[in-house]
Amino acid sequence: MQNRIEPPVLLSRLLVFVFAGAVVVTFVMFMTLGKMFPLNRPEVFFITTKPENASVIQINELPPDNQNLDLYKQAFVMEYVRARNEIEQNLSIMRQKWGSADGVIAAWSTPDVYNAFRKTGLYTAIIQDYPDFAFECNVNFRGRPMQLKQNLYTVKFEYYCSDNNGQTDTKDYTINVGVTMDDAAKIKWTERLNNPLGVRVSEYVVDGGADPLDTVYK
């Protein structure tokens, strides 16, 4: 009667035991990784931040006027004229852009220019009692702004509006826009991307006619 296991048989049993243990460990590892990284089960999450509107940055030692700076000012003037005159149907956007102290018109204007803007007919209509129907106005520039002298540009554009009754006649306007860049100017931290050089409109004069925002509103 044989009462001992031959070495080859013992070795084969040990190998079977080791292989079975490896299979179990591999299975458990994949199950664990599947729980840790659910690649087949996408999960939606949001990261929110709260900007600090009270923070300001100070601009010092602005670069001298050169071609690149002139191109920047020309682009700024066009964006200002567009933001000041274009009307969107979404009233909440318009009231934020026009009426808010954090809006672009207030941020891009000196106090005198912004106060004059607030006296226009369309400003009053949109901020206070604008009727609840579709109304929008578009600006089409006729070339880039032309520099009259340092920090003074003239802008020509076509302006038309449309509402439920159709489109108004297209009118041509010429606006003289003066800009200022004060040394050691302070701008809000949230405005640094929209106006990193702290440029502001210090003069806004309609050449030979009423303001477009008054003309359209009549």
DRENVOVO-38325 format. One record per residue: residue number from 1; residue in one letter; x, y, z of N, C-alpha, C in turn. Coordinates in pm, 1 decimal. Last residue first. Layout:
<rs>
     n   res       n_c1       n_c2       n_c3      ca_c1      ca_c2      ca_c3       c_c1       c_c2       c_c3
   NUM     A          X          Y          Z          X          Y          Z          X          Y          Z
...
</rs>
This chain:
<rs>
     n   res       n_c1       n_c2       n_c3      ca_c1      ca_c2      ca_c3       c_c1       c_c2       c_c3
   218     K    -3685.7    10649.2    -3221.6    -3795.9    10738.0    -3255.8    -3892.8    10670.5    -3351.2
   217     Y    -3475.4    10470.3    -3201.8    -3582.3    10460.5    -3103.5    -3703.5    10546.7    -3141.7
   216     V    -3289.9    10541.0    -3392.2    -3364.9    10416.8    -3409.3    -3486.1    10413.5    -3319.6
   215     T    -3187.4    10782.0    -3281.5    -3252.5    10780.4    -3413.2    -3340.3    10657.8    -3430.3
   214     D    -3064.9    10710.3    -3043.0    -3180.6    10800.1    -3039.7    -3257.8    10793.3    -3170.2
   213     L    -2862.7    10547.3    -3126.6    -2954.5    10493.6    -3026.3    -3073.6    10583.8    -3004.6
   212     P    -2715.7    10715.0    -3299.7    -2795.3    10603.5    -3353.1    -2896.8    10548.5    -3253.5
   211     D    -2744.2    11062.0    -3229.1    -2689.7    10933.0    -3187.9    -2775.9    10821.2    -3246.5
   210     A    -2778.5    11278.7    -3516.0    -2814.2    11231.1    -3382.5    -2750.7    11095.6    -3355.1
   209     G    -2504.7    11438.5    -3697.0    -2636.1    11377.5    -3678.6    -2658.4    11332.9    -3536.4
   208     G    -2224.4    11489.2    -3751.8    -2332.0    11539.4    -3835.4    -2465.9    11472.7    -3818.6
   207     D    -2080.0    11230.4    -3588.0    -2048.4    11333.4    -3685.8    -2173.1    11367.8    -3768.5
   206     V    -2095.9    11182.8    -3247.9    -2156.2    11145.1    -3375.8    -2136.4    11260.5    -3473.8
   205     V    -1840.2    11115.3    -3024.8    -1913.1    11222.1    -3093.0    -1964.5    11170.1    -3226.3
   204     Y    -1690.4    11049.0    -2743.0    -1776.3    10976.2    -2835.5    -1869.5    11076.9    -2899.9
   203     E    -1411.0    11014.1    -2537.2    -1483.4    11103.1    -2628.5    -1562.5    11017.8    -2726.5
   202     S    -1293.4    10819.6    -2390.6    -1309.7    10948.8    -2324.3    -1386.1    11049.6    -2410.6
   201     V    -1288.2    10484.8    -2334.6    -1335.3    10585.0    -2429.7    -1362.4    10713.7    -2353.6
   200     R     -989.2    10329.0    -2211.9    -1127.5    10374.5    -2193.3    -1160.2    10480.4    -2297.8
   199     V     -770.0    10058.5    -2141.1     -812.3    10163.2    -2234.5     -957.7    10199.0    -2207.2
   198     G     -630.9     9865.7    -1989.3     -704.5     9971.5    -1921.6     -745.3    10086.0    -2012.4
   197     L     -515.1     9648.2    -2101.0     -435.3     9771.2    -2097.2     -509.3     9887.5    -2032.2
   196     P     -708.5     9442.0    -2094.1     -585.2     9428.3    -2014.3     -501.9     9554.9    -2004.6
   195     N    -1003.2     9390.0    -2106.6     -938.0     9519.1    -2127.4     -806.0     9521.6    -2050.8
   194     N    -1080.2     9127.9    -2071.9    -1151.9     9208.8    -2170.5    -1079.5     9338.8    -2202.7
   193     L     -912.1     9041.2    -1868.4     -905.8     8973.7    -1996.7     -974.6     9053.7    -2106.5
   192     R     -970.7     9205.2    -1648.7     -834.1     9205.1    -1701.5     -824.5     9138.5    -1838.6
   191     E    -1202.5     9212.5    -1511.5    -1201.2     9283.7    -1639.1    -1067.4     9271.4    -1710.7
   190     T    -1166.6     9094.3    -1267.5    -1251.7     9024.6    -1361.8    -1252.3     9089.4    -1499.1
   189     W    -1017.3     9292.1    -1138.3     -951.6     9166.8    -1173.9    -1033.1     9089.8    -1277.6
   188     K    -1067.9     9624.9    -1257.5    -1110.5     9510.0    -1178.4    -1041.9     9383.4    -1230.6
   187     I     -795.1     9857.3    -1278.5     -909.9     9788.9    -1335.8     -942.1     9668.5    -1249.4
   186     K     -629.9    10162.1    -1256.4     -674.6    10044.0    -1184.6     -798.3     9987.0    -1252.1
   185     A     -340.2    10315.5    -1396.0     -484.8    10293.1    -1394.5     -515.9    10164.2    -1319.9
   184     A      -81.6    10407.5    -1423.9     -124.8    10364.9    -1290.1     -276.3    10349.7    -1281.5
   183     D     -169.3    10623.1    -1692.9      -68.9    10550.1    -1616.1     -123.6    10520.6    -1477.6
   182     D     -451.4    10585.5    -1900.3     -388.1    10652.5    -1786.9     -282.0    10563.4    -1724.1
   181     M     -545.7    10624.7    -2200.4     -473.0    10518.7    -2130.0     -394.8    10584.6    -2018.2
   180     T     -834.2    10693.0    -2396.5     -734.3    10735.9    -2299.1     -673.1    10613.6    -2233.8
   179     V     -980.0    10783.6    -2711.1     -947.8    10687.0    -2606.3     -839.9    10744.2    -2515.3
   178     G    -1250.5    10902.1    -2903.7    -1123.5    10929.2    -2838.4    -1100.9    10831.4    -2724.6
   177     V    -1416.9    10872.3    -3200.9    -1396.3    10807.2    -3071.2    -1257.4    10840.3    -3020.3
   176     N    -1665.6    10974.7    -3408.4    -1530.0    11006.0    -3363.5    -1513.3    10957.9    -3220.3
   175     I    -1856.7    10802.6    -3643.4    -1837.4    10833.2    -3501.5    -1690.6    10865.2    -3476.6
   174     T    -2093.6    10803.5    -3887.6    -1951.7    10826.9    -3863.1    -1936.2    10874.6    -3719.8
   173     Y    -2331.5    10592.5    -4043.6    -2290.4    10678.3    -3932.7    -2138.4    10688.8    -3929.4
   172     D    -2604.1    10523.8    -4256.1    -2459.2    10532.3    -4238.2    -2427.2    10631.0    -4126.6
   171     K    -2879.6    10297.7    -4231.5    -2823.7    10432.8    -4224.5    -2673.3    10425.4    -4200.8
   170     T    -3140.7    10110.9    -4374.3    -3000.0    10114.0    -4334.3    -2948.2    10257.3    -4338.1
   169     D    -3469.8    10111.7    -4246.6    -3375.1    10152.4    -4350.2    -3233.3    10154.6    -4293.2
   168     T    -3571.7     9815.3    -4062.6    -3567.2     9959.4    -4086.8    -3466.8     9990.3    -4197.5
   167     Q    -3759.3     9522.6    -4131.9    -3629.9     9587.6    -4112.2    -3640.0     9736.6    -4143.3
   166     G    -4062.0     9421.4    -3956.7    -3963.8     9417.9    -4063.7    -3838.4     9495.8    -4030.7
   165     N    -4225.1     9412.6    -3740.0    -4277.7     9478.3    -3859.7    -4179.6     9478.6    -3975.7
   164     N    -4080.7     9306.3    -3533.1    -4190.2     9226.7    -3588.1    -4245.3     9284.9    -3717.2
   163     D    -3763.8     9442.5    -3638.5    -3857.7     9401.4    -3535.2    -3968.0     9319.9    -3600.7
   162     S    -3430.2     9559.3    -3690.0    -3546.3     9483.9    -3735.4    -3630.9     9445.8    -3615.4
   161     C    -3195.2     9809.6    -3800.9    -3264.2     9733.4    -3698.3    -3381.1     9658.6    -3760.5
   160     Y    -2867.6     9914.1    -3899.3    -3008.3     9886.9    -3928.3    -3065.4     9798.8    -3818.0
   159     Y    -2587.1    10084.8    -4013.4    -2666.3    10048.1    -3895.6    -2811.6    10027.0    -3937.2
   158     E    -2249.2    10090.3    -4111.9    -2389.7    10085.2    -4151.6    -2470.0    10027.5    -4035.5
   157     F    -1978.3    10309.0    -4011.6    -2050.1    10181.7    -4014.7    -2192.4    10200.9    -4064.6
   156     K    -1663.6    10441.2    -3934.0    -1779.1    10447.0    -4022.1    -1845.8    10309.7    -4025.4
   155     V    -1479.6    10621.1    -3697.6    -1534.3    10490.9    -3734.0    -1656.0    10512.4    -3822.2
   154     T    -1177.9    10775.0    -3610.6    -1309.9    10790.8    -3669.6    -1354.6    10655.5    -3723.9
   153     Y     -989.4    10842.5    -3312.7    -1018.9    10762.0    -3430.5    -1159.1    10796.2    -3481.2
   152     L     -725.0    10940.4    -3114.7     -853.8    10983.4    -3167.7     -877.1    10913.4    -3301.2
   151     N     -465.7    10885.3    -3033.5     -575.9    10849.0    -2943.5     -711.8    10903.5    -2987.8
   150     Q     -330.0    11118.7    -3249.0     -302.0    11022.7    -3143.8     -420.8    11009.2    -3049.7
   149     K     -572.0    11155.8    -3512.4     -451.8    11196.8    -3441.7     -431.6    11098.3    -3328.8
   148     L     -726.6    10987.0    -3665.3     -722.1    11129.4    -3695.9     -599.0    11193.7    -3634.1
   147     Q     -721.6    10671.0    -3796.2     -665.1    10753.5    -3691.0     -656.4    10898.4    -3737.0
   146     M    -1008.9    10489.5    -3875.3     -899.7    10572.6    -3926.2     -851.2    10665.3    -3815.2
   145     P    -1113.1    10150.2    -3828.8    -1110.6    10290.3    -3784.1     -989.4    10364.3    -3840.9
   144     R    -1164.7     9957.8    -4133.3    -1111.6     9974.3    -3999.0    -1117.7    10122.2    -3957.9
   143     G    -1477.9     9922.1    -4318.2    -1333.4     9932.1    -4301.6    -1294.6     9949.5    -4155.4
   142     R    -1752.4     9976.0    -4208.1    -1700.9    10005.4    -4341.2    -1550.6    10029.9    -4330.7
   141     F    -1929.8     9739.8    -4010.6    -1824.9     9840.4    -4025.7    -1784.3     9854.6    -4172.4
   140     N    -2248.6     9703.9    -3914.8    -2157.2     9656.3    -4019.0    -2053.8     9765.8    -4046.5
   139     V    -2454.9     9615.0    -3653.3    -2352.2     9709.3    -3696.3    -2264.3     9641.0    -3799.7
   138     N    -2804.2     9574.2    -3585.8    -2674.6     9521.9    -3627.9    -2584.4     9634.0    -3677.4
   137     C    -3061.9     9512.0    -3349.2    -2990.8     9605.0    -3437.3    -2851.8     9550.6    -3464.7
   136     E    -3389.1     9384.3    -3272.8    -3243.9     9373.1    -3273.9    -3184.9     9470.0    -3375.9
   135     F    -3667.0     9251.0    -3119.6    -3606.8     9373.8    -3170.4    -3456.4     9357.1    -3162.4
   134     A    -3971.7     9104.1    -3034.1    -3840.5     9086.3    -3095.8    -3790.1     9217.9    -3153.6
   133     F    -4115.8     9237.1    -2729.5    -4125.0     9180.2    -2863.6    -3986.3     9179.8    -2925.0
   132     D    -4202.0     9392.7    -2484.1    -4170.0     9251.0    -2493.1    -4199.0     9198.5    -2634.0
   131     P    -4042.0     9715.3    -2461.1    -4156.7     9627.8    -2486.6    -4113.9     9483.9    -2511.8
   130     Y    -3855.3     9848.3    -2192.6    -3849.3     9796.2    -2328.8    -3964.8     9699.3    -2352.9
   129     D    -3824.5    10017.5    -1968.3    -3957.6     9975.2    -2011.7    -3957.8     9921.7    -2153.7
   128     Q    -3539.9    10021.4    -1873.4    -3658.6    10051.1    -1792.0    -3785.8     9987.0    -1845.0
   127     I    -3344.3     9937.2    -2052.5    -3320.9     9919.0    -1909.5    -3449.9     9935.3    -1829.6
   126     I    -3457.3     9999.6    -2303.7    -3414.5     9863.3    -2271.9    -3401.3     9842.4    -2121.7
   125     A    -3520.3    10275.5    -2290.9    -3621.2    10177.1    -2327.2    -3582.1    10036.8    -2282.7
   124     T    -3276.9    10395.3    -2223.4    -3391.3    10409.0    -2133.5    -3495.7    10302.0    -2162.2
   123     Y    -3128.4    10321.9    -2452.7    -3084.2    10281.2    -2319.0    -3202.1    10285.3    -2221.7
   122     L    -3269.1    10448.3    -2656.3    -3271.9    10302.5    -2647.6    -3221.8    10251.9    -2513.5
   121     G    -3217.5    10726.8    -2602.5    -3352.2    10671.4    -2600.1    -3355.8    10520.5    -2584.0
   120     T    -2950.0    10816.3    -2373.8    -3003.6    10785.9    -2506.0    -3139.3    10717.2    -2494.4
   119     K    -2831.0    10847.7    -2130.0    -2939.2    10940.5    -2163.0    -2999.5    10913.8    -2301.1
   118     R    -2617.0    10679.6    -2107.7    -2737.7    10644.1    -2031.6    -2855.2    10736.8    -2061.1
   117     F    -2419.6    10817.5    -2248.8    -2478.8    10697.1    -2307.1    -2610.4    10660.6    -2237.8
   116     A    -2350.3    11008.3    -2059.5    -2414.4    11051.9    -2183.3    -2483.0    10933.7    -2252.1
   115     N    -2227.5    10838.3    -1871.6    -2348.3    10913.2    -1833.4    -2422.5    10964.9    -1956.1
   114     Y    -2006.2    10752.2    -2021.0    -2108.5    10655.9    -1980.1    -2237.3    10726.4    -1939.2
   113     V    -1862.9    10989.5    -2049.4    -1913.4    10920.8    -2168.5    -2022.9    10822.9    -2130.9
   112     D    -1804.4    11043.9    -1778.3    -1880.5    11139.3    -1859.8    -1940.5    11071.4    -1982.5
   111     P    -1649.3    10815.1    -1691.7    -1780.6    10846.5    -1633.0    -1863.9    10941.9    -1718.2
   110     T    -1520.8    10636.1    -1980.7    -1501.6    10728.6    -1869.1    -1639.6    10764.9    -1813.4
   109     S    -1573.7    10288.7    -2057.8    -1602.1    10431.2    -2076.1    -1554.8    10510.6    -1955.0
   108     W    -1558.0    10019.7    -2008.0    -1477.1    10071.6    -2118.5    -1495.9    10221.4    -2139.1
   107     A    -1735.3     9969.1    -1802.7    -1593.5     9940.6    -1780.4    -1505.0    10003.9    -1886.7
   106     A    -1980.4    10036.3    -1918.5    -1933.1    10111.2    -1801.7    -1783.4    10091.5    -1780.7
   105     I    -1979.2     9841.9    -2121.1    -1988.2     9984.5    -2154.8    -1938.7    10070.0    -2038.7
   104     V    -1966.4     9592.0    -1993.9    -1852.7     9637.2    -2073.3    -1859.9     9787.0    -2103.3
   103     G    -2076.6     9589.7    -1646.0    -2091.7     9568.1    -1789.4    -1978.1     9631.8    -1867.8
   102     D    -2075.6     9647.9    -1382.0    -1972.3     9554.8    -1426.9    -1982.2     9526.1    -1576.2
   101     A    -2296.6     9802.1    -1356.6    -2168.6     9868.3    -1330.5    -2051.8     9780.3    -1371.4
   100     S    -2537.6     9740.7    -1614.7    -2463.8     9698.8    -1496.5    -2334.1     9776.9    -1481.1
    99     G    -2649.4     9818.2    -1856.9    -2692.0     9883.2    -1733.9    -2611.4     9850.2    -1610.8
    98     W    -2527.6     9676.3    -2076.7    -2548.7     9820.9    -2078.2    -2567.2     9881.3    -1939.8
    97     K    -2497.3     9405.3    -2014.0    -2394.4     9473.0    -2093.7    -2405.6     9624.4    -2082.3
    96     Q    -2730.1     9345.9    -1871.4    -2599.7     9323.5    -1809.4    -2491.1     9402.2    -1881.6
    95     R    -2920.4     9411.2    -2059.8    -2918.5     9485.6    -1933.7    -2788.5     9464.8    -1858.7
    94     M    -2858.7     9225.2    -2262.3    -2849.5     9368.3    -2288.0    -2840.7     9447.8    -2157.6
    93     I    -2911.1     8983.2    -2132.9    -2775.6     9012.0    -2180.5    -2758.0     9161.2    -2202.3
    92     S    -3183.9     9012.7    -2088.1    -3094.8     8996.6    -1972.8    -2950.6     9024.4    -2012.0
    91     L    -3295.3     9024.3    -2343.4    -3290.1     9145.3    -2261.6    -3196.1     9132.3    -2143.3
    90     N    -3215.6     8908.6    -2644.2    -3208.2     8864.3    -2505.7    -3189.2     8985.9    -2414.2
    89     Q    -3188.2     9032.3    -2886.9    -3322.9     9007.1    -2840.0    -3325.6     8964.3    -2693.6
    88     E    -2942.5     9297.9    -2893.5    -2981.4     9157.6    -2898.7    -3122.7     9141.6    -2845.5
    87     I    -2796.6     9559.7    -3069.6    -2906.0     9521.1    -2980.7    -2935.9     9373.4    -3001.9
    86     E    -2503.4     9761.1    -3091.2    -2576.2     9640.4    -3131.0    -2678.5     9600.7    -3024.2
    85     N    -2379.6     9980.9    -2965.9    -2489.9    10001.2    -3059.1    -2566.4     9874.9    -3096.8
    84     R    -2175.4     9909.5    -2789.7    -2261.1    10023.4    -2755.9    -2385.5    10030.7    -2842.8
    83     A    -2039.6     9702.3    -2913.7    -2106.7     9675.9    -2786.7    -2205.2     9786.8    -2752.1
    82     R    -1939.4     9844.1    -3139.2    -2031.0     9731.1    -3155.6    -2109.5     9705.5    -3027.0
    81     V    -1773.5    10031.7    -3018.0    -1885.3    10078.2    -3100.3    -1987.4     9965.6    -3119.2
    80     Y    -1590.4     9852.9    -2896.1    -1670.4     9944.7    -2815.4    -1793.6     9991.5    -2893.4
    79     E    -1473.9     9723.5    -3111.1    -1549.7     9644.1    -3014.5    -1638.8     9733.6    -2928.3
    78     M    -1347.8     9945.4    -3232.2    -1451.5     9871.1    -3303.5    -1536.4     9789.6    -3207.7
    77     V    -1164.2    10014.6    -3029.1    -1266.4    10111.0    -3072.2    -1380.0    10039.7    -3144.4
    76     F    -1002.2     9784.3    -3024.7    -1080.4     9821.3    -2906.6    -1193.7     9916.6    -2944.4
    75     A     -881.0     9798.8    -3274.6     -968.9     9685.7    -3244.2    -1058.2     9717.0    -3124.4
    74     Q     -735.5    10036.2    -3231.7     -834.7    10028.8    -3338.4     -933.0     9915.2    -3312.7
    73     K     -565.9     9953.4    -3023.4     -663.9    10059.9    -2999.9     -772.8    10059.3    -3106.8
    72     Y     -413.7     9759.3    -3156.7     -494.4     9722.0    -3040.2     -603.1     9825.9    -3014.7
    71     L     -287.3     9917.9    -3345.4     -378.2     9812.9    -3390.9     -468.9     9767.8    -3276.9
    70     D     -131.8    10071.4    -3170.7     -234.3    10136.1    -3253.0     -335.1    10034.4    -3304.4
    69     L       38.7     9875.1    -3072.8      -52.4     9940.7    -2980.6     -163.3    10012.8    -3056.7
    68     N      180.2     9810.0    -3304.5       98.8     9708.3    -3238.6       -2.6     9771.3    -3143.9
    67     Q      310.5    10056.4    -3358.5      213.5    10000.9    -3452.3      123.5     9897.6    -3386.3
    66     N      308.2    10245.8    -3052.2      375.4    10187.5    -3168.0      268.2    10123.3    -3254.8
    65     D      347.4    10430.2    -2757.8      267.8    10407.2    -2877.8      355.8    10349.7    -2989.0
    64     P      514.4    10246.2    -2488.1      490.9    10363.1    -2573.7      408.5    10326.1    -2695.8
    63     P      348.0    10052.1    -2227.9      445.4    10064.6    -2338.4      414.8    10187.3    -2422.3
    62     L      305.7    10168.0    -1890.8      248.1    10121.7    -2015.6      348.6    10140.7    -2129.0
    61     E      367.0    10164.2    -1603.8      466.9    10164.3    -1710.0      411.9    10104.7    -1838.3
    60     N      101.1     9974.5    -1451.2      210.3    10071.1    -1445.5      299.3    10056.1    -1569.0
    59     I     -207.5     9904.1    -1323.0     -127.6     9901.1    -1444.3      -23.7    10011.2    -1437.5
    58     Q     -330.8     9698.2    -1065.8     -282.2     9829.6    -1105.1     -187.4     9816.8    -1223.2
    57     I     -635.8     9527.8    -1004.5     -493.9     9523.2    -1038.5     -453.8     9661.6    -1088.2
    56     V     -866.3     9429.6     -747.7     -825.4     9518.3     -856.7     -678.0     9498.3     -881.6
    55     S    -1142.6     9252.8     -613.7     -999.4     9260.6     -639.6     -971.7     9352.5     -757.5
    54     A    -1412.6     9221.3     -600.1    -1356.8     9337.4     -531.8    -1207.5     9354.8     -560.0
    53     N    -1487.9     8986.0     -715.7    -1506.6     9107.7     -793.0    -1441.0     9229.1     -728.5
    52     E    -1360.9     8687.3     -733.6    -1360.2     8794.2     -634.5    -1366.8     8927.4     -707.2
    51     P    -1552.8     8410.8     -856.7    -1455.2     8520.4     -873.6    -1470.4     8626.8     -767.0
    50     K    -1575.7     8089.7     -766.3    -1643.0     8215.6     -736.8    -1542.3     8329.1     -749.2
    49     T    -1612.4     7791.1     -954.3    -1529.1     7888.9     -885.4    -1608.8     8016.1     -866.4
    48     T    -1681.9     7442.8     -981.0    -1724.9     7582.7     -985.3    -1626.6     7669.6     -907.8
    47     I    -1699.7     7158.5    -1157.8    -1608.0     7235.3    -1074.2    -1646.1     7381.9    -1089.3
    46     F    -1908.8     6875.2    -1173.2    -1886.4     7014.8    -1204.5    -1787.3     7074.2    -1104.8
    45     F    -1950.9     6554.2    -1332.7    -1926.0     6635.6    -1215.2    -1892.6     6776.7    -1261.6
    44     V    -2074.6     6244.2    -1435.4    -2069.8     6387.0    -1460.5    -2044.7     6460.8    -1330.0
    43     E    -1928.1     5940.4    -1522.8    -1990.2     6017.0    -1416.3    -1967.7     6165.8    -1443.3
    42     P    -1957.6     5646.4    -1720.4    -1919.4     5788.1    -1708.1    -1996.5     5857.8    -1596.8
    41     R    -1868.3     5347.3    -1697.6    -1980.2     5416.3    -1635.0    -1940.7     5562.4    -1615.9
    40     N    -1643.7     5227.7    -1787.2    -1764.2     5200.5    -1864.1    -1887.3     5265.9    -1803.6
    39     L    -1456.4     5296.5    -1600.4    -1443.4     5353.3    -1733.9    -1567.9     5330.7    -1818.4
    38     P    -1428.9     5330.4    -1297.7    -1547.5     5284.6    -1374.2    -1548.5     5344.4    -1515.0
    37     F    -1191.0     5252.7    -1112.2    -1194.3     5328.2    -1236.6    -1310.3     5278.9    -1323.1
    36     M    -1254.7     5097.5     -887.4    -1182.4     5223.0     -870.6    -1193.7     5310.6     -994.5
    35     K    -1384.4     4874.7     -990.3    -1455.5     4959.5     -894.6    -1388.9     5096.1     -880.3
    34     G    -1184.4     4772.6    -1151.6    -1311.6     4810.8    -1210.7    -1394.3     4898.0    -1119.8
    33     L     -989.8     4713.2     -963.8     -964.9     4821.7    -1058.3    -1093.3     4868.6    -1124.9
    32     T    -1125.0     4496.0     -844.0    -1091.2     4615.3     -765.9    -1066.4     4735.7     -857.1
    31     M    -1139.8     4316.3    -1055.2    -1263.1     4363.3     -992.2    -1237.8     4491.2     -913.5
    30     F     -868.3     4273.0    -1100.9     -949.2     4337.0    -1203.9    -1081.4     4388.8    -1148.3
    29     M     -802.8     4148.4     -854.2     -737.8     4273.6     -893.1     -819.8     4346.7     -998.7
    28     V     -956.6     3915.2     -861.7     -982.8     4014.2     -757.5     -922.4     4149.6     -794.7
    27     F     -829.7     3790.2    -1080.2     -972.3     3823.3    -1086.1    -1006.8     3931.9     -983.8
    26     T     -570.7     3754.4     -978.5     -592.4     3837.3    -1098.6     -737.3     3881.4    -1109.6
    25     V     -624.1     3581.3     -763.9     -566.4     3713.4     -737.6     -589.2     3806.6     -856.4
    24     V     -721.1     3358.4     -906.9     -806.8     3426.5     -809.8     -756.2     3568.1     -783.0
    23     V     -494.6     3290.1    -1057.7     -620.1     3324.8    -1125.5     -711.9     3402.0    -1032.2
    22     A     -314.2     3230.1     -853.1     -286.2     3343.2     -942.3     -412.2     3387.6    -1015.5
    21     G     -435.1     3002.3     -745.5     -421.2     3122.8     -664.0     -395.4     3245.6     -749.3
    20     A     -408.1     2828.0     -961.5     -542.2     2865.1     -916.9     -537.7     2992.0     -831.5
    19     F     -129.9     2810.8     -971.3     -201.8     2866.8    -1085.2     -342.3     2911.8    -1045.1
    18     V      -78.5     2688.9     -723.6      -23.4     2821.7     -750.5      -98.1     2887.4     -866.1
    17     F     -214.0     2442.8     -761.2     -254.5     2531.7     -652.1     -205.2     2675.2     -677.2
    16     V      -68.7     2338.3     -976.0     -212.2     2363.6     -991.7     -260.8     2461.1     -885.2
    15     L      180.3     2315.2     -854.1      164.3     2405.9     -966.9       17.3     2438.6     -991.0
    14     L      121.9     2120.8     -661.7      163.4     2254.7     -618.3      145.7     2356.5     -731.2
    13     R       67.1     1904.9     -829.2      -39.5     1959.2     -743.5       -4.7     2099.9     -694.4
    12     S      317.9     1863.4     -945.0      204.8     1901.2    -1030.2       92.1     1958.4     -948.7
    11     L      466.1     1793.3     -719.1      500.0     1914.4     -792.2      383.8     1960.7     -880.0
    10     L      345.1     1552.0     -649.6      342.0     1664.7     -556.2      370.4     1795.9     -627.7
     9     V      413.3     1398.0     -873.3      272.1     1424.0     -844.6      259.7     1544.3     -750.7
     8     P      695.4     1388.5     -853.0      629.6     1451.1     -969.3      483.3     1485.2     -944.3
     7     P      729.4     1264.1     -584.7      768.0     1404.0     -614.7      702.7     1462.6     -738.4
     6     E      446.7     1073.2     -468.9      569.7     1080.8     -544.8      602.6     1228.1     -577.9
     5     I      333.5     1053.1     -144.7      311.3     1109.9     -277.5      444.8     1122.6     -347.6
     4     R      266.2      752.8       45.6      339.2      876.7       21.5      319.0      921.3     -123.3
     3     N      166.5      496.2       76.1      123.1      599.3      169.7      203.1      728.2      155.0
     2     Q       57.4      213.2      -96.1      139.7      334.3     -109.1       85.3      444.2      -19.2
     1     M       84.8     -119.1        0.0        0.0        0.0        0.0       88.2      123.9        0.0
</rs>
